[in-house]
Each structure stands twice: as C-alpha cells, then as structure tokens.
Amino acid sequence: MAMLITIDCVNCNLCELECPNEAISPTENAYIIDPGKCTECVGHFERQQCVQVCPADCIIPDPDHLEDKNRLQEKYLQLTGAE
C-alpha cells in the first residue's frame, strides 16, 4: 500500500528529501504522497524512509491504496526499469 501524510504534517520537508521514488511533493498546507509512485521503499530499503525521518509521526499506511509486498516490488521494477 502507499503511505499517506496526515493533517498533522508540520511541513518540515524531511520526507520529500528521503523518498527514493520522488513520490512526495509539497502542497500549500502539507506534503502529499503519490500512490502511483510510492512503493513503501520496497526495492530500495527495508523500512519506509519517510516514516523514519518524520518528526510529527504523521505518515501512515493509506487505507485507500492497499498493496501487498509482491505488488510493491512489481511497482518498484516498473518505476526503476530494474529487472
């Protein structure tokens, strides 16, 4: 599943800098995660980097974009062109 940034976001910018898929971008009031690009860092890291650096603990699994590890790995391969 993709991750979701809640309204508790403090706009610190740390998550955007850590995302290996460039799935995080700013809006006027907070940051958002593009579920089409988010692989929960599968293929890159063992744990979600955005969650690791978030000082507000406001990044959670997105209940509207449920994906298992196999699907996340497929998405990683599609995004990176890795085989």
Helices and strands as residue ranges (DSSP letters): E 3-5, H 14-18, E 24-26, E 31-33, H 49-53, E 59-61, H 69-80
